[in-house]
Amino acid sequence: MKKIITMVGTSIFDNYFEYSSDKTFKNHFEALKDRQSKDYNNELGKIEGIKKKISFWLKETDVKNASAEIKSLIKLKENLQDDFEVYLFSSDTILGRLAGEILEEGLKKLSEFEDGRITLDIIGDLQVKDSKKFMNGMRNLIEKTFKITNGYWDNTVINITGGYKATIPYLTILAQLNGCPIYYIFEDQDALIKIPSLPLSTEVINCEDLRNNKDIIAKLQKGIDNEKDYNELIYSDFYRKYGVMVWEDYVNNSPIAELNPLGKILWETCKNKLFEFYTNSQSKQKINNSQWIQEVISKKFWREEIRNNKTEYKNGHQVYDDGDNPVRIFYFVKEGQVYIYNVFDNHKEYERYLNSVSFSEDIELQEFELEIISKEVL
């Protein structure tokens, strides 16, 4: 199944204007233009009026050509010959949300998508009237994209036919770094254009070095808004090497700095590439001495859904049972972090430990150290 991330624009309204010169519709449209989606519920009268007229028009016209987004998704369906999960990303505006809702309903009525899942997400702060909000909106969009892919990019497609043109450079960089194809269609033509992935590698990013600067990155993600932290930032080795990841400005004569969208892409790409977990000295030594255990952790255990599906509760322990081999991993999760306190690749040793040691709070009080491995996608 393909995950199709589709940016939503307002082309469906532009196309309606070609069909009708309805003055009431145009007045409602102009009144809602550039309004933030937080005001949506205050404008339900105008919104319902627009929806009714668009709904009537869709019954009169060919829905497949009603908007660039619908047209491109149908073309993608024809080309990729696969089942789809469609994720519609709309701007944080009334018209963006309204366009997304209309497209969501329209797609559900098409036979091409009757068996697929269609999800609409309003991306917080994604608009183009305020540059600072736009930066935050792009960070939200990037974070949402990484959550949807969950480390698998081979089954993901980004459709940039609709939406703000300002998002395209960032989405292109994100896609190229992660080997994800991008598609685009010109609304007045039928040709679907594929922007293929270049032979780039995430190895061009020094993820280990970035991880060593995670405290600075955490501050930038929250936002630096005082002179002390700002001065520490600009005189740091991180800033000298990675200043391209930082957005800076002055507000009321005070400096501010945040992680910009490019920085968010690079950081999320690195986080997506590495698996962080904690080990005690016992499990660390066993992992280092067993290629088998290392492969299980790097290929399967890091994925939460696989880990959960293969976890059994025995004698109070959470035990990852890899299946048709003797690899067993004893672990617990605390505040979102995974702690491994024992591992085995010998079934007799595993059973001896399991039957003689019950899980207790003392296990959580052991001394653990951070470990990092590169994820491998099966």
N, C-alpha and C positions, 0 to 999 in steps of 0.2 A: 504494500500500500504506500502511495506517495503522499507526503505532506506538502501541500502547496500553500506557501505563505504569500498572500496577495495584498498589496497595498490598495487601499480604497480611495478613489478620488470622487469628484462630483460630475463626472461626464454624463451620468444619467439625467441630470438636470439640464445640462447643455443640450442634450439630444431632445429633451421634451420641449425646449424653447424653439427648436426647429419644427416641431410638430404643431405647436400652439402659441399664439400670441396673447394668451390669457393674462390680462392685466392684474387680476387678483393674485394669481399664482406668482407673477413677477414681483409684486409688492411684498408678498409674504417671504419670497426668496431673498429679496434685498434686505428686508428687516432682520432676517436671521443670519445674514452674511457676516462672517468673522466673529460670531458670538460663540462663547465657550460652552462646552457641553454641560457645565454645571447649571446653566440656565435652561436646560432642556425642559424640565417640568413646568417652568413658568411660561412656556410658549406652546403648550399642547394644542391650542386652538389652531394656530398657523400650521403646526406640524401635521395635525390630522388632515387639514385642508390640502396640504401638499401631497400627503400619502394617498388620499382618495383620488386625486386627479392623476397621479402617476399610475395608480392601480388600474384606473379606467383606460389609460393610454396603453398600458402593457397588454390589455385584452385586445386592443385594436391593432397592435404592431407585432413585429417579430421579436419576441423577448430576447432571442439569441444575439440580436444586434442592438439591444437597448442601451448597452453601455460597453465601454472598452474592457471593463473587468470581466463581464459575462462572456464577451466574445473571446477574450484571451483564454479563459478557463476552458471553454468548449474546444478551442483549438489545441490546448494542452492535452485535453482528454483524448482527442483524435490521434495526437502524435505519440503520447506516452503509453497509451493502451494499458492503463492500470487503474485500480481503484484509488479514489482520492479521499484525503482528509483536507478540507479547505479551511484555512485560517485567514479570516478577513481582518486586516489591521486598518482601523479608521483613525482619523485625526481627533484631537480633543476639542472638537467644535460641534455645534448643533447640526450643521449641514453634513459634516463628516459622519457623525453618528447616524443621522437620518439616512444618508446614502447607504451606509453599511447595513442598516436594518432592511431597507428596500431590496438590496442585493441578496441578503441572506434569505429573505422570503422568496425572491424570484428564482434563486438557484434551487431551492428545495422543491420547486414545482417542475423542474426540468428532469426528464428521464435520465439524462447523463449523470445526475448527481443524487438520484433517489436512494441509492444504497450507501452513500458516503456521509461523513459527518461534516457539518458546516458550523464553524464557530466564529462569532464576531467579538473582537477585542477593541475597545476604545483605548488607545495608547495615551496615558496621562501626559499632559503638557505638550503633546505633539501638535504644534501649530507654527506659523511662520511670521507672526506679528511681533513676537518678543524673542530676541536671540537667546537670552538666558534660558527661557522656558523651552525653546527648541532644543538646546543642548541637553536638557534634562529629558525631554521627550524622546530624543534619539537614544539616550542611555536606556530608557524604559523599553524602547522598541528592541534594542540589541539584547537586553536581558531576557525579554519575552521570547525572542527567536532562539536563544540558546536553550531555554527551558523546553521549548517545543521539540527541538532536535534531540536533546538528551544525549549528545555525543555521537549520534548517527547522522551523518550528512549525506550518505549515499542515497537515501530515500527522501531527500528534501529538495524542493525547488522553490526559488524565490521569483515571484512574478511582479515586475516593477512597472507594469503597464499603467496602473493608476497611481494616485497619491501625489505627494509633493515631489517635485523634481529635486529639491534639496536633499532628499533622503538617498538618492541614487548613488552618489559617490561613496557614502558610508556602507550601504548595502553591498556595493560592488566589492569593496575591500574585504568586508566580512565574508562574502561568498568565495572570493578568490583564495583567501587564507585557509578556508575550510573545505575547499574542493566541491563547492555547491554551484550547480548551474543556475543562470539567470535567464529569464525569458521576457520578451517584450513584443507587443503588437501595435502597429499603427492603426488607430481606430478607423481610418477611411480605407484601409487595405486589409487583405486577408493573410498576408505573410506573417508567420510567427518567427521572430528572430531569437536565436539562442546565442547568448554570450557564454562561450565555453570556459571551463576552468583552465587557467594557465598552470603550467607545471611548477607552481609555487609550493613551498613547504613551510609548515609552521616552525621548521628549524631556523628560519631567518629571524625568529624571535628568540631572544635568550630568556627562556621562561624561568630557568633556575635563578638567574640574576633578578628578574622581576619579582619572583617569589621572595627573595631576600629583602626586597623593599616593600613587602606587603603592608607594613605599618604606615608608611607614607601614603601608599595607595588607598588604604582604609580612610585616612584623613581626607584625602582628595575626594573620595566618594561621598563623604559626609559634607565636604565643603570647608575650606579654610577661609576664615573671615576675621583673622586678627594678625597684626603686624609681626608678632613674635614667631608664630608658626609659618607665616609667609616667608620671613627672612631665613628661617631654617630650611625651608623648601628650596629657595632659589640659590642658596649656597651649598646645596647637597650634591653628592655624586649622582644621585638619581636625576635631579633636574638637568645636570650637565649632559647625561646620556639620553634621558627620556623626556626632555622638555616638550617634545612634540605631542606628548600625551596630556598636556596640561592646558586648560583654558584659564586665562587671567583677565581681570578687569579691576576697575576702581569704582567703589560705591561710597559716596559721601567722603571722598578723599582717603578711604581705607582700602587696602588691597584685598582682593578675594581670588581664590584659585579653586578649581574643581577638575576632576578627571573629565576630559572632553570625550566626544563619541569615539574618536580614533583610539584613545586610551582605553575606553570601555571595551572596544572590540579586541584589542591586544590582550588585555587582562583576562577577559572571559575566554578567549581562545586558549590562553595558557592554563587557566583553571580547568578548562574542558579537556586538556591534554594530560594533566597530571592528577593522580589520585593521592590525597593526603590521608594518612591514618596514623594511629599511635600504637606503639608496641612496647612491651616490657623487654628486659634483657633476654629472657628465656625464648620468647617467640621470635625476637629479632635474629638471634643466632640460628634458630631452626630455619627461618625463611632464607637467610643468607646461604645456608648449606643445602637448600633443596630447590633445584631448578623447577621441579614439578609444582611446588607450592607457589613459587614466584609467578609462574605462568597462569595458574588459577586465579591469583589475585589480580594480575594485570589484564587478564582477558575476560574474567567473569565476575569475580567478587566485588569489584569496584562499582558495578552496575547495581543500583539499589533494587530494581525489580527482580533481577536474577538472584541477588543476595536474599531477598525476602522469600522468594519462591523455594529456595533451597535450604532455608533455615528451619531446624527442628529444635524443640525444647526438650532437653534431657537432663535429669537430675539438677534442675534449676538453671542449667546452662543454655545459652543460645549457641547452637552448633550449625555451622554451614557445612552441609553434606554435599560434596560435588557430584555424587552419583556413582557411576560405574568405575570408581577408582578410590583409593584409600585416603584421599586428601580431606581433612577435617579442620575447620577453623573455629576456634572458640573466641567469641567477641561480645562486646556490648556497645550500645550507642548512647552517648551522653552529650546533650546540647548540640545535636547534629553531627558530632564527630564519632568516628568509628575507632574503637579500642580493641586490639587483638591481644589476648593474653596467653593463648597457647595454640599451637598448630601441630598437625601430624600428617605424615605420609606413610605411616605404618599402622595397619588396623589393630594389631595386638596391643601396641603401645597406647593407641587411642582408647581402646576399651578398658585397659588397665587404669588409665587416668579418669575416664568417665565414671567408672564404678567405685573409685576410691576417693574422689574429690567432688564435693557438692559446691555449687556456686554460693558465694557469700559476699557480703559487703567488703570484706577484706581484699578481695580481688580488685575492686575498683580503686582501692587505696594504694595499690602498688605504684611504683615509679614508672612512668611511661615517657617515651621520647617520640617526637614527630618523625615519621618516615614518609618518603615520597617516591612513587614509582610512575613510570610512563604508562598511560592507559593504552591498551591495544583493542581495536574493534574487530570482533569476529566477522 
